[in-house]
Amino acid sequence: MSHLPELVGASDEFVTQNRTYLTALFLLIPLFCLHVLQSTAHSRKIRAQLIENQTKDDFVAIVSHELRTPLATISNVLSNALAGVWGELSVEARDELRTGHTNVKRLSNVVANLLDMSTIRAGRISLEKLQVDLPGLIHSVTQSVKANAEEKGITLLTSHDPYLGLVFCDPEKIVRVLTNLVGNALKFTERGGTVSIAIQNGLDDIQVSVSDTGDGIAPEHQDRIFGRFEQVDRTHGGGEKGTGLGLAISRELVELHGGTLVVQSELGEGSTFRFTLPVYTREALLEEVVHTEFELCHQSDYLSLIVFVFNKTGFKALQESCKVEEWKQLLAEVERVTRQVGRSMHDTLIQYGDGRMITFLRDTPKSGATAVRDRMVSALEAYEEQCPFQVATICCPEDSATPDDLVGDVDNLVEELANG
Amino acid sequence: MGKKIFIADDESGFVSTLTSRLEFEGFEITTAPDGKAALELIPIEKPDLILLDIMMPAVNGYQVCRELKENPETSSIPILMLTAKSQESDKFWGKEAGADAYVTKPFDMDELIAEMRALLNE
């Protein structure tokens, strides 16, 4: 106890010397406590949100399974009857069954759209982006609606810039957007009308427009049509009634890509729905693909890249001496051969459109990548005559320690090989 | 003799309607009501194509797919996952398990047959 006054004295002295710090500390303690309390409340809120999301997800899963299988069974029965599995049908029976089948399809569509909307809103939808030949994608959509257009006497027109490169997007989602827009255009266009799909190549984005010669949409309805379950009075071209979710889903899917979907229309003048997809710079494309591929490595932290590069001068001379379709064809052939000798047809591959191409091998160390590279070099030998090329491997973490290092190193390597 | 198709699905009504149509189209059909039976029968039956459901009792479709793709006797048989599961992650895991194609229920029968013929190289 005899030490107490001494300690107290020391304490007073300590307080005097550190008054400013201690005042700050005493002010900070309640703030910290408040923060802890708020954080607890916040985490409780997050937990409640998570439970709510889980409930929504469970709901989606249950609805998905419980409605889809019976619908599939009913659809099969009607489709089998119409296909003549149980014998010839009278004209009346065929008409009635066809009506039933159309309505089952419509119901299936409603269920699919509701589930999609729910998945999108729960933030559970993800994009699987690839480099896509957009005109090819549009061709597949127009092929699928061709019979419908012919039946309704509507002309389908498509156009695009021949210099349009590959577009980095999720093809499945973009097909859904296109199917929806083209489907709507056909639905609201009168017999003898035209539906045109055009791609324009902008500096910052690619614009895709779907125009019809229908009756157009009144200005006061133009915003509403993108809302959920909205169906405004547009003069029908005799098509079936939709779910009122198609445009809302299409807009969400385009926005997920970083683009926009808008409408331009005047009553009596038809409508144009236009969506954009961002143009990726080479750096942005490489960076996004490298990081996505790393996230998809499941068994290890290895990511190997095989870099194929046509000699810069040689490829430029080739481009000048032949038609654009010819050198594009050459690049497509090199990609096809590369995929055939690669590890899997599903390996990610990006083309820069100027004779440079990168194949990504997940969970593959340098030794595995070298074996693939050797196979690739011998399979591509025949193309050496058309233009000299070089193939090299670069691996993370063996050559580049981190994904960010890899992005920079690949860029340098590509440049070196193209000039070498 | 038509190509041999194996259907593994626990929904008997669905399997029956699918079988009727595929037999009508000239395919030869064998079925299994769960994953365990599918794993026993497929190596014996050696079908040309497997239509596989995901949510099945005993062994689920992902496990069946993985085991068949790991077995050298069955690894080359194409597998088409035919399922009511439609979430993005479901498709991802289906492909990860080695499925060659993925079709969600309900589907257009003509499109399913076209997809099957493509997998059978017809």
HADDOCK unambig.tbl for C-alpha pairs under 7 A between the chains (distance, minus, plus):
assign (segid A and resid 64 and name CA) (segid B and resid 84 and name CA) 6.27 0.50 0.50
assign (segid A and resid 64 and name CA) (segid B and resid 85 and name CA) 6.46 0.50 0.50
assign (segid A and resid 65 and name CA) (segid B and resid 84 and name CA) 5.10 0.50 0.50
assign (segid A and resid 65 and name CA) (segid B and resid 85 and name CA) 6.36 0.50 0.50
assign (segid A and resid 68 and name CA) (segid B and resid 84 and name CA) 5.62 0.50 0.50
assign (segid A and resid 68 and name CA) (segid B and resid 105 and name CA) 5.64 0.50 0.50
assign (segid A and resid 68 and name CA) (segid B and resid 106 and name CA) 5.67 0.50 0.50
assign (segid A and resid 69 and name CA) (segid B and resid 84 and name CA) 6.14 0.50 0.50
assign (segid A and resid 69 and name CA) (segid B and resid 105 and name CA) 6.20 0.50 0.50
assign (segid A and resid 69 and name CA) (segid B and resid 106 and name CA) 6.66 0.50 0.50
assign (segid A and resid 71 and name CA) (segid B and resid 106 and name CA) 5.99 0.50 0.50
assign (segid A and resid 72 and name CA) (segid B and resid 105 and name CA) 5.58 0.50 0.50
assign (segid A and resid 72 and name CA) (segid B and resid 106 and name CA) 4.04 0.50 0.50
assign (segid A and resid 72 and name CA) (segid B and resid 107 and name CA) 6.59 0.50 0.50
assign (segid A and resid 73 and name CA) (segid B and resid 13 and name CA) 6.72 0.50 0.50
assign (segid A and resid 73 and name CA) (segid B and resid 14 and name CA) 4.78 0.50 0.50
assign (segid A and resid 73 and name CA) (segid B and resid 17 and name CA) 6.62 0.50 0.50
assign (segid A and resid 76 and name CA) (segid B and resid 17 and name CA) 5.89 0.50 0.50
assign (segid A and resid 76 and name CA) (segid B and resid 18 and name CA) 6.63 0.50 0.50
assign (segid A and resid 76 and name CA) (segid B and resid 109 and name CA) 6.88 0.50 0.50
assign (segid A and resid 77 and name CA) (segid B and resid 17 and name CA) 5.97 0.50 0.50
assign (segid A and resid 80 and name CA) (segid B and resid 21 and name CA) 5.83 0.50 0.50
assign (segid A and resid 85 and name CA) (segid B and resid 21 and name CA) 6.44 0.50 0.50
assign (segid A and resid 85 and name CA) (segid B and resid 24 and name CA) 6.04 0.50 0.50
assign (segid A and resid 108 and name CA) (segid B and resid 106 and name CA) 6.70 0.50 0.50
assign (segid A and resid 125 and name CA) (segid B and resid 88 and name CA) 6.30 0.50 0.50
assign (segid A and resid 126 and name CA) (segid B and resid 88 and name CA) 6.94 0.50 0.50
